[in-house]
Amino acid sequence: MDNGSLTRRQFIRAGAGAGAMAASIAAKVTILERNPLFVSSRVVAPSDTVRFASIGTGVRGCELLEASLRVPGAECVGVCDLYDSRHDAAREAVKKHVPATRDYRSILERKDVDAVIVATMDHQHRRVVVDACAAGKDVYCEKPMSHTVEDGFAMADAVQKANRILQIGSQGVSSILYAKAKEIFDSGKLGDVCMIEAYSDRNSASGAWVYPIPPDASEQTIDWNAFLDGAPKRPFDSVRFFRWRCFADYGEGLAGDLFVHLISGIHFITGTNTIAQRAQSTGGLFRWKDRRDFPDLIETFYEYPSFRMVLRCNLNNDAGGLLAFYGTKGTMTIKDSALTFRPQDTRPQPEGYSIYGWPAKLREEYLKKWHEENPLPAPLAFRPEEEAETFATPPGYDPVADHQANFFNAVRSRKPVVENEVFGNNAAIGCHLANYAYFNKAVAVWDAASKKITNG
């Protein structure tokens, strides 16, 4: 899985490029400070240590295990995966020998496990999260929260019924860069924002989930029947197991892998913890014709009550990632590891176009009267580009550890997380709206009363 909203890969790739961005932008670049609550040097009493296990230790699960080593007061005590070789990969990631199993239920039965990370295929999120909550465990669940609309509401109900903590794993919402963006948005400096644009693009086989198949992959090393739990039965297929995001039985394609980061980031920055009212999608499968169910290009137009939003994911060109907020007073963009705010010149201006269809006498009268009514303020010259502000993350900054720290701190304190079951469900439904609109070639309408997507 490639994270982001902008993706984790893009955060790391661009982290060392702040100097180059400073050279290309006239504004001074301010390097943001790391969150002092989440630094690895902070001491946590042994009695406050959160002992957790990871259910799912593929590439994303191992990334989360590695990140957990930088989180104070978190200790991995077990791992679970359906593919045996991932047990060893997980131990390497966490840098110690821990018990490993194929059966996640044995993890949930352990009294020494306080919380679990759920990094399974999407179609198994509901079952594992519901079981974990029933077992009294707090849960960090990878994005997207749900495989279907129904799954999301069942998961939210289970969390609330058991009084558990659930954090969904779109780590951008814990980023110091997104915190600065939210600060700027909340300040009103952007004015009224009626349009938001975002994209996350790639151009590689790995970016298109065409992952290599490990040489030891077989029915002996993989619990295929457990993988199919919650999905249609079919013969063993290692491609489906390792490239599951390509198939609708197990994942949600580009919407579930990348749109969810963009939606989560936009919801966090704007304080829009709701579901889009309508969505329209276009796109197609142009290049990666490898039996996958999903397009390699999708663009979706969303309607929210107070703004419109356009998202794009393209697996055929590496434009990187962008979030752009267009307001009546300014524009804010997040490009990879840097945020730039540029004010609009909103001073009153005399008409400079249509009056040149007037006779000179009328034009001169208009301009004279306008300048009398609108004297120049001091300073006389105003250059918006000089007031642009740019902020960047420190080199190598990765928000995954911050997002996990937010979760583990909440487990200890029982205070709310930044991305709970309601937030995560709303973002996931945005992904389902995009896919519904694409596959049905229709406007997808969210019916809040029935909690269903309907054909508009």
RODO-2510 file (C-alpha; in nm, 4 decimals, decimal comma):
residues 456
     n   res          X          Y          Z
     1     m     0,0000     0,0000     0,0000
     2     d     0,1199     0,3473    -0,0805
     3     n     0,0148     0,5985     0,1707
     4     g    -0,0506     0,9391     0,1442
     5     s    -0,2823     1,2044     0,1207
     6     l    -0,0187     1,2969    -0,0161
     7     t     0,1235     0,9477    -0,0078
     8     r     0,3946     0,8331     0,2291
     9     r     0,6187     0,7644    -0,0689
    10     q     0,5744     1,1228    -0,1844
    11     f     0,6423     1,2624     0,1627
    12     i     0,9723     1,0737     0,1793
    13     r     1,0683     1,1436    -0,1810
    14     a     1,0113     1,5155    -0,1462
    15     g     1,1346     1,5593     0,2098
    16     a     1,4901     1,6204     0,0940
    17     g     1,3726     1,8603    -0,1750
    18     a     1,2709     2,1550     0,0432
    19     g     1,5809     2,3453    -0,0652
    20     a     1,4928     2,3094    -0,4311
    21     m     1,1402     2,4274    -0,3649
    22     a     1,2767     2,7305    -0,1796
    23     a     1,4733     2,8232    -0,4884
    24     s     1,1677     2,7972    -0,7133
    25     i     0,9261     2,9900    -0,4904
    26     a     0,9791     3,3533    -0,4101
    27     a     0,8408     3,3106    -0,0612
    28     k     1,0613     3,2284     0,2330
    29     v     1,0325     2,8640     0,3373
    30     t     0,9605     2,7962     0,7038
    31     i     1,0559     2,4460     0,8205
    32     l     0,7881     2,3176     1,0548
    33     e     0,8792     2,1669     1,3901
    34     r     0,8046     1,8037     1,4664
    35     n     0,5296     1,7291     1,7163
    36     p     0,7056     1,7173     2,0563
    37     l     0,4472     1,4761     2,1979
    38     f     0,5391     1,2055     1,9508
    39     v     0,9210     1,2099     1,9462
    40     s     1,0864     0,8770     2,0220
    41     s     1,2933     1,0227     2,3079
    42     r     0,9858     1,0859     2,5213
    43     v     0,9764     0,8559     2,8235
    44     v     0,6639     0,6489     2,8953
    45     a     0,6341     0,4522     3,2188
    46     p     0,6351     0,0717     3,1714
    47     s     0,2908     0,0584     3,3333
    48     d     0,1591     0,2828     3,0539
    49     t     0,3059     0,0799     2,7691
    50     v     0,0460    -0,0269     2,5134
    51     r     0,1056    -0,3857     2,4016
    52     f    -0,0269    -0,4479     2,0551
    53     a    -0,0307    -0,7085     1,7816
    54     s    -0,0482    -0,6604     1,4061
    55     i    -0,3098    -0,8553     1,2132
    56     g    -0,1752    -0,8377     0,8605
    57     t     0,1979    -0,7972     0,8020
    58     g     0,2311    -0,7380     0,4304
    59     v     0,4107    -0,4316     0,2994
    60     r     0,1785    -0,1927     0,4835
    61     g     0,1736    -0,3971     0,8017
    62     c     0,5539    -0,4010     0,8100
    63     e     0,5673    -0,0243     0,7480
    64     l     0,3417     0,0259     1,0476
    65     l     0,5561    -0,2045     1,2603
    66     e     0,8685    -0,0120     1,1650
    67     a     0,6957     0,3173     1,2457
    68     s     0,5842     0,1838     1,5841
    69     l     0,9488     0,1604     1,6904
    70     r     0,9558     0,5421     1,6888
    71     v     0,6440     0,5707     1,9072
    72     p     0,7055     0,6031     2,2821
    73     g     0,5220     0,3478     2,4962
    74     a     0,4159     0,1045     2,2211
    75     e     0,5361    -0,2549     2,2157
    76     c     0,4579    -0,5223     1,9586
    77     v     0,3887    -0,8589     2,1245
    78     g     0,2522    -1,0629     1,8339
    79     v     0,1875    -1,0760     1,4610
    80     c    -0,0579    -1,2531     1,2340
    81     d    -0,0666    -1,3107     0,8586
    82     l    -0,2074    -1,5695     0,6186
    83     y     0,1272    -1,5983     0,4361
    84     d     0,3952    -1,7685     0,6439
    85     s     0,6953    -1,5765     0,5094
    86     r     0,5392    -1,2530     0,6278
    87     h     0,5817    -1,3758     0,9848
    88     d     0,9574    -1,3488     0,9390
    89     a     0,9237    -1,0141     0,7605
    90     a     0,7217    -0,8804     1,0545
    91     r     0,9820    -0,9938     1,3054
    92     e     1,2501    -0,8237     1,1006
    93     a     1,0422    -0,5051     1,0919
    94     v     0,9892    -0,4992     1,4671
    95     k     1,3482    -0,6123     1,5318
    96     k     1,2634    -0,8918     1,7746
    97     h     1,1145    -1,2391     1,7865
    98     v     0,7426    -1,2287     1,8617
    99     p     0,4784    -1,5031     1,8434
   100     a     0,3284    -1,5404     1,4948
   101     t     0,0118    -1,7083     1,3736
   102     r    -0,2219    -1,7390     1,0767
   103     d    -0,5318    -1,7237     1,2976
   104     y    -0,6158    -1,3714     1,4142
   105     r    -0,8633    -1,5079     1,6682
   106     s    -0,5756    -1,6453     1,8769
   107     i    -0,4376    -1,2906     1,8926
   108     l    -0,7699    -1,1576     2,0201
   109     e    -0,7813    -1,4239     2,2939
   110     r    -0,4534    -1,3051     2,4476
   111     k    -0,4873    -1,1095     2,7715
   112     d    -0,1542    -0,9319     2,7185
   113     v    -0,2745    -0,7633     2,3969
   114     d    -0,4274    -0,4203     2,4574
   115     a    -0,4758    -0,3174     2,0944
   116     v    -0,4407    -0,4463     1,7407
   117     i    -0,3356    -0,3043     1,4082
   118     v    -0,5592    -0,4300     1,1276
   119     a    -0,3687    -0,4253     0,7975
   120     t    -0,5569    -0,7000     0,6166
   121     m    -0,7194    -0,6915     0,2754
   122     d    -1,0114    -0,4490     0,2773
   123     h    -1,2821    -0,7141     0,2490
   124     q    -1,1791    -0,8521     0,5890
   125     h    -1,1719    -0,5229     0,7798
   126     r    -1,5287    -0,5575     0,9025
   127     r    -1,4939    -0,9080     1,0420
   128     v    -1,1608    -0,8476     1,2163
   129     v    -1,2561    -0,5077     1,3596
   130     v    -1,5928    -0,6286     1,4878
   131     d    -1,4293    -0,9328     1,6499
   132     a    -1,1526    -0,7197     1,8000
   133     c    -1,4013    -0,4796     1,9568
   134     a    -1,6013    -0,7696     2,0984
   135     a    -1,2769    -0,9002     2,2512
   136     g    -1,2162    -0,5661     2,4233
   137     k    -0,9293    -0,4509     2,2009
   138     d    -0,8741    -0,0996     2,0680
   139     v    -0,8047    -0,0917     1,6950
   140     y    -0,5879     0,0930     1,4451
   141     c    -0,7394    -0,0054     1,1089
   142     e    -0,5817     0,0692     0,7766
   143     k    -0,7653     0,2783     0,5222
   144     p    -1,0120     0,2595     0,3635
   145     m    -1,2183     0,1723     0,6682
   146     s    -1,4737    -0,0325     0,4776
   147     h    -1,5106    -0,2532     0,1730
   148     t    -1,8802    -0,1664     0,1371
   149     v    -2,1147     0,0982     0,2768
   150     e    -2,2828    -0,1647     0,4929
   151     d    -1,9463    -0,2769     0,6346
   152     g    -1,8624     0,0752     0,7489
   153     f    -2,1779     0,1259     0,9516
   154     a    -2,1479    -0,2226     1,1058
   155     m    -1,7925    -0,1421     1,2130
   156     a    -1,8915     0,1940     1,3609
   157     d    -2,1740     0,0302     1,5546
   158     a    -1,9373    -0,2343     1,6927
   159     v    -1,6858     0,0275     1,8057
   160     q    -1,9468     0,2374     1,9821
   161     k    -2,1291    -0,0589     2,1373
   162     a    -1,8068    -0,1931     2,2896
   163     n    -1,6831     0,1557     2,3852
   164     r    -1,3561     0,0962     2,2007
   165     i    -1,1145     0,3348     2,0311
   166     l    -1,0786     0,3062     1,6538
   167     q    -0,8270     0,5024     1,4502
   168     i    -0,8336     0,4793     1,0696
   169     g    -0,4971     0,4882     0,8961
   170     s    -0,4934     0,7906     0,6649
   171     q    -0,1844     0,9297     0,8320
   172     g    -0,1953     1,2691     0,6607
   173     v    -0,4483     1,3937     0,9149
   174     s    -0,1758     1,3692     1,1824
   175     s     0,0847     1,5473     0,9678
   176     i     0,2361     1,8726     1,0911
   177     l     0,1916     2,0016     0,7335
   178     y    -0,1829     1,9368     0,7399
   179     a    -0,2062     2,0943     1,0847
   180     k    -0,0545     2,4122     0,9376
   181     a    -0,2963     2,3937     0,6434
   182     k    -0,5901     2,3654     0,8819
   183     e    -0,4612     2,6630     1,0782
   184     i    -0,4489     2,8743     0,7610
   185     f    -0,7917     2,7539     0,6472
   186     d    -0,9514     2,8234     0,9864
   187     s    -0,7944     3,1707     1,0005
   188     g    -1,0124     3,2885     0,7128
   189     k    -0,7123     3,3993     0,5067
   190     l    -0,8444     3,2004     0,2102
   191     g    -1,1807     3,3735     0,2185
   192     d    -1,4722     3,1657     0,0922
   193     v    -1,3494     2,8382    -0,0574
   194     c    -1,5914     2,6985    -0,3125
   195     m    -1,3498     2,4788    -0,5101
   196     i    -1,0950     2,2166    -0,4002
   197     e    -0,8799     2,0103    -0,6331
   198     a    -0,6552     1,7141    -0,5527
   199     y    -0,4688     1,4422    -0,7356
   200     s    -0,2354     1,1518    -0,6637
   201     d    -0,0635     1,0120    -0,9719
   202     r     0,1935     0,7383    -1,0397
   203     n     0,3714     0,5830    -1,3345
   204     s     0,5223     0,2481    -1,2419
   205     a     0,4303    -0,1164    -1,2128
   206     s     0,4614    -0,0985    -0,8348
   207     g     0,2386     0,2093    -0,8266
   208     a    -0,0186     0,0088    -1,0241
   209     w     0,0035    -0,2733    -0,7638
   210     v     0,1756    -0,5122    -1,0081
   211     y     0,3816    -0,6554    -0,7246
   212     p     0,6167    -0,9508    -0,7843
   213     i     0,4993    -1,2878    -0,6568
   214     p     0,7342    -1,4358    -0,3916
   215     p     0,8968    -1,7604    -0,5139
   216     d     0,7714    -1,9604    -0,2148
   217     a     0,4053    -1,8574    -0,2594
   218     s     0,1848    -2,1684    -0,2697
   219     e    -0,1196    -2,3272    -0,1116
   220     q     0,1164    -2,4695     0,1493
   221     t     0,2527    -2,1290     0,2582
   222     i    -0,0722    -1,9315     0,2194
   223     d    -0,4040    -1,9958     0,3937
   224     w    -0,6107    -1,9471     0,0788
   225     n    -0,9424    -2,0476     0,2331
   226     a    -0,9013    -1,7904     0,5103
   227     f    -0,8160    -1,5262     0,2474
   228     l    -1,1437    -1,6018     0,0686
   229     d    -1,3490    -1,5607     0,3858
   230     g    -1,5993    -1,2898     0,2939
   231     a    -1,5305    -1,3195    -0,0799
   232     p    -1,6451    -1,5546    -0,3587
   233     k    -1,4836    -1,8987    -0,3641
   234     r    -1,2315    -1,9647    -0,6410
   235     p    -0,9197    -2,1761    -0,7025
   236     f    -0,5852    -2,0685    -0,5587
   237     d    -0,4508    -1,7635    -0,7401
   238     s    -0,1344    -1,5997    -0,6089
   239     v    -0,1954    -1,2924    -0,8251
   240     r    -0,5223    -1,2246    -0,6461
   241     f    -0,3551    -1,2714    -0,3090
   242     f    -0,0619    -1,0354    -0,3635
   243     r    -0,2305    -0,7878    -0,6010
   244     w    -0,5668    -0,7860    -0,4294
   245     r    -0,6221    -0,4111    -0,4748
   246     c    -0,6833    -0,4786    -0,8435
   247     f    -0,9924    -0,6887    -0,7714
   248     a    -1,3342    -0,5787    -0,6495
   249     d    -1,3756    -0,8932    -0,4369
   250     y    -1,1097    -0,7652    -0,1962
   251     g    -1,0437    -0,3927    -0,2533
   252     e    -1,1739    -0,0691    -0,4016
   253     g    -0,9061     0,0152    -0,6594
   254     l    -0,7735     0,3703    -0,6898
   255     a    -1,0629     0,5182    -0,4937
   256     g    -0,9961     0,2998    -0,1912
   257     d    -0,6177     0,3189    -0,2106
   258     l    -0,5625     0,6868    -0,2953
   259     f    -0,8866     0,8884    -0,3044
   260     v    -0,9369     0,8024     0,0609
   261     h    -0,6166     0,9887     0,1538
   262     l    -0,7214     1,2939    -0,0453
   263     i    -1,0724     1,2927     0,1013
   264     s    -0,9438     1,2453     0,4569
   265     g    -0,6958     1,5303     0,4192
   266     i    -0,9567     1,7656     0,2765
   267     h    -1,2114     1,6738     0,5434
   268     f    -0,9516     1,7344     0,8165
   269     i    -0,8268     2,0668     0,6822
   270     t    -1,1739     2,2066     0,6129
   271     g    -1,3460     2,0541     0,9163
   272     t    -1,5918     1,8817     0,6815
   273     n    -1,6734     1,5617     0,8667
   274     t    -1,9588     1,4629     0,6386
   275     i    -2,0381     1,2772     0,3165
   276     a    -2,0569     1,4330    -0,0289
   277     q    -2,4126     1,4679    -0,1533
   278     r    -2,3422     1,3616    -0,5114
   279     a    -2,0532     1,2281    -0,7198
   280     q    -1,9855     1,1856    -1,0914
   281     s    -1,6904     0,9848    -1,2253
   282     t    -1,5094     0,9294    -1,5508
   283     g    -1,1939     0,7433    -1,6456
   284     g    -1,0938     0,4133    -1,7982
   285     l    -0,8511     0,1221    -1,8163
   286     f    -0,5900     0,2293    -2,0683
   287     r    -0,2625     0,0581    -1,9812
   288     w    -0,2704    -0,1985    -1,7002
   289     k    -0,4893    -0,4590    -1,8695
   290     d    -0,3976    -0,7500    -1,6455
   291     r    -0,7366    -0,8943    -1,5469
   292     r    -0,7960    -0,6151    -1,2952
   293     d    -1,1470    -0,4935    -1,2277
   294     f    -1,0659    -0,1261    -1,1732
   295     p    -0,9638     0,1613    -1,4018
   296     d    -0,6093     0,2968    -1,4098
   297     l    -0,7464     0,6500    -1,4460
   298     i    -1,0381     0,7907    -1,2518
   299     e    -1,1575     1,1462    -1,1952
   300     t    -1,4524     1,2267    -0,9720
   301     f    -1,6475     1,5486    -0,9195
   302     y    -1,8039     1,5734    -0,5719
   303     e    -2,0747     1,8076    -0,4494
   304     y    -2,0643     1,9169    -0,0849
   305     p    -2,3044     2,1689     0,0676
   306     s    -2,0541     2,4564     0,0680
   307     f    -1,7945     2,3597    -0,1949
   308     r    -1,7169     2,1395    -0,4923
   309     m    -1,4240     1,8988    -0,5094
   310     v    -1,2451     1,7276    -0,7984
   311     l    -1,0177     1,4277    -0,7360
   312     r    -0,7990     1,2425    -0,9839
   313     c    -0,5787     0,9357    -0,9751
   314     n    -0,3782     0,8384    -1,2829
   315     l    -0,1479     0,5358    -1,3002
   316     n    -0,0059     0,6414    -1,6372
   317     n     0,1875     0,9568    -1,5489
   318     d     0,3793     1,0529    -1,2364
   319     a     0,2520     1,4012    -1,1589
   320     g     0,2915     1,3266    -0,7889
   321     g     0,0341     1,4624    -0,5509
   322     l    -0,1454     1,7907    -0,4874
   323     l    -0,4129     1,9422    -0,2670
   324     a    -0,5322     2,2868    -0,3774
   325     f    -0,7839     2,5116    -0,2029
   326     y    -0,9136     2,8034    -0,4109
   327     g    -1,0614     3,0853    -0,2045
   328     t    -1,1863     3,4347    -0,2719
   329     k    -0,8914     3,5831    -0,0810
   330     g    -0,6142     3,3351    -0,1494
   331     t    -0,4944     3,0003    -0,2792
   332     m    -0,3391     2,7264    -0,0658
   333     t    -0,1553     2,4311    -0,2186
   334     i     0,0097     2,1272    -0,0667
   335     k     0,2575     1,9795    -0,3110
   336     d     0,4468     1,6809    -0,1739
   337     s     0,6232     1,8062     0,1433
   338     a     0,5540     2,1789     0,1105
   339     l     0,2534     2,4049     0,1684
   340     t     0,2222     2,7438    -0,0003
   341     f    -0,0352     3,0150     0,0643
   342     r    -0,0643     3,2950    -0,1924
   343     p    -0,3045     3,5837    -0,1293
   344     q    -0,5231     3,7152    -0,4069
   345     d    -0,5083     4,0866    -0,4861
   346     t    -0,8633     4,1761    -0,3859
   347     r    -0,8204     4,5529    -0,3761
   348     p    -1,0874     4,7439    -0,5719
   349     q    -0,9814     4,7997    -0,9317
   350     p    -1,1281     5,0274    -1,1982
   351     e    -1,2808     4,8510    -1,4954
   352     g    -1,0009     4,8001    -1,7461
   353     y    -1,1661     4,6135    -2,0272
   354     s    -1,5234     4,6975    -2,1212
   355     i    -1,4767     5,0754    -2,0953
   356     y    -1,2525     5,0625    -2,4003
   357     g    -1,5692     5,0179    -2,6005
   358     w    -1,6820     5,3588    -2,4709
   359     p    -1,6028     5,6984    -2,6207
   360     a    -1,2871     5,8497    -2,4715
   361     k    -1,4826     6,1262    -2,2932
   362     l    -1,7072     5,8803    -2,1065
   363     r    -1,4105     5,6585    -2,0256
   364     e    -1,2112     5,9463    -1,8799
   365     e    -1,5082     6,0613    -1,6738
   366     y    -1,5542     5,7109    -1,5331
   367     l    -1,1868     5,6734    -1,4407
   368     k    -1,1707     6,0180    -1,2799
   369     k    -1,4748     5,9480    -1,0665
   370     w    -1,3527     5,6006    -0,9734
   371     h    -1,0149     5,7277    -0,8492
   372     e    -1,1832     6,0038    -0,6507
   373     e    -1,4000     5,7440    -0,4770
   374     n    -1,1164     5,4940    -0,4305
   375     p    -0,7981     5,6736    -0,3181
   376     l    -0,4829     5,4580    -0,3173
   377     p    -0,4016     5,3107     0,0242
   378     a    -0,0523     5,3124     0,1703
   379     p     0,1743     5,1524     0,0751
   380     l     0,1132     5,2665    -0,2795
   381     a     0,2435     4,9470    -0,4401
   382     f     0,1046     4,6072    -0,3407
   383     r     0,2650     4,2900    -0,4749
   384     p     0,0840     3,9745    -0,3591
   385     e     0,3728     3,7454    -0,4516
   386     e     0,5875     3,9092    -0,1867
   387     e     0,3379     3,8035     0,0799
   388     a     0,3246     3,4382    -0,0150
   389     e     0,4069     3,1962     0,2654
   390     t     0,5629     2,8525     0,2251
   391     f     0,6012     2,5863     0,4922
   392     a     0,7839     2,2546     0,4587
   393     t     0,8359     1,9451     0,6691
   394     p     1,1842     1,8586     0,7972
   395     p     1,3905     1,6322     0,5675
   396     g     1,2754     1,2707     0,5973
   397     y     0,9609     1,3564     0,7918
   398     d     0,6970     1,0837     0,7793
   399     p     0,3576     1,1321     0,9508
   400     v     0,2932     0,7592     1,0032
   401     a     0,4620     0,7538     1,3449
   402     d     0,2691     1,0657     1,4483
   403     h    -0,0573     0,9026     1,3453
   404     q     0,0237     0,5883     1,5402
   405     a     0,1318     0,7921     1,8402
   406     n    -0,2027     0,9698     1,8300
   407     f    -0,3688     0,6286     1,8505
   408     f    -0,1512     0,4836     2,1275
   409     n    -0,1841     0,8023     2,3346
   410     a    -0,5622     0,7751     2,2994
   411     v    -0,5520     0,4118     2,4130
   412     r    -0,3739     0,5250     2,7306
   413     s    -0,5779     0,8393     2,7968
   414     r    -0,9142     0,7299     2,6468
   415     k    -0,9264     1,0680     2,4711
   416     p    -1,0573     1,0906     2,1123
   417     v    -0,8352     1,0098     1,8168
   418     v    -0,8014     1,2370     1,5154
   419     e    -0,9621     0,9887     1,2725
   420     n    -1,2333     0,7910     1,4479
   421     e    -1,5001     0,5564     1,3136
   422     v    -1,7306     0,8393     1,1987
   423     f    -1,4538     1,0297     1,0212
   424     g    -1,3165     0,7116     0,8639
   425     n    -1,6583     0,5926     0,7526
   426     n    -1,7431     0,9254     0,5906
   427     a    -1,4163     0,9228     0,3949
   428     a    -1,4645     0,5615     0,2864
   429     i    -1,8154     0,6321     0,1607
   430     g    -1,6613     0,9000    -0,0604
   431     c    -1,4593     0,6205    -0,2234
   432     h    -1,7691     0,4063    -0,2672
   433     l    -1,9494     0,6995    -0,4280
   434     a    -1,6677     0,7376    -0,6816
   435     n    -1,6697     0,3687    -0,7752
   436     y    -2,0491     0,3514    -0,7883
   437     a    -2,0605     0,6478    -1,0262
   438     y    -1,7847     0,5026    -1,2456
   439     f    -1,9198     0,1498    -1,2810
   440     n    -2,2832     0,2533    -1,3146
   441     k    -2,2077     0,5439    -1,5504
   442     a    -2,4474     0,7528    -1,3438
   443     v    -2,4570     1,0209    -1,0799
   444     a    -2,4089     0,8614    -0,7383
   445     v    -2,6355     1,0190    -0,4764
   446     w    -2,5900     0,9714    -0,1038
   447     d    -2,9195     0,8938     0,0709
   448     a    -2,8479     0,9737     0,4353
   449     a    -3,1866     0,8486     0,5556
   450     s    -3,1419     0,4977     0,4176
   451     k    -2,7590     0,5012     0,4487
   452     k    -2,7296     0,3914     0,0863
   453     i    -2,5930     0,5123    -0,2445
   454     t    -2,8636     0,5559    -0,5062
   455     n    -2,8591     0,6133    -0,8790
   456     g    -2,9238     0,9784    -0,9507
***
